[in-house]
Amino acid sequence: MMKGFWVLIVSAVFSVVVSTGASAEDAGIPLAITVIDATTEAPIKSAVVRHPDEQNRHQVNTATGTTEMSVLYMDDGTEVIFTKGMQLSFEISAPGYLNQKVTYIMRKRKNRITVRLSKMEMDMDMEDEDDPVIQFGRDRPLDGQEIPAK
């Protein structure tokens, strides 16, 4: 009786190991993308990574600035599983930074990309300029006189 019990447990464990191994291979080769600031080398906590044909945006980990993936879920319901030699394109963006496009060819292992985003240069010292007046042909002053063109 005890021998049959152990055979049953060993076969159950073996089937679990075999089934999890198969699903791990089906998941694809993992890819890690880390997004950092180009000047400070600090992780950008608000960055997102997106494939041009995928609707989902992959947010980075707020502590490390890294996102990991091994499959893309396309809008039409298909899955793109990462394999060796596959060329992938990504758009990386973060508030206050210039967007960047990256292309990467997958290897068998150690697929890591570090993307450095540059901050947007905004000139906040602009003097207050008069807003331009845009006239339309149907606009007429209330007194009926024409406004002289500048």
PyMOL commands that set and color helices and strands:
alter all, ss='L'
color gray80, all
select helices_A, chain A and resi 2-26
alter helices_A, ss='H'
color red, helices_A
select strands_A, chain A and resi 31-37+48-50+58-59+66-69+71-73+79-81+87-93+100-105+112-117
alter strands_A, ss='S'
color yellow, strands_A
deselect
rebuild
show_as cartoon
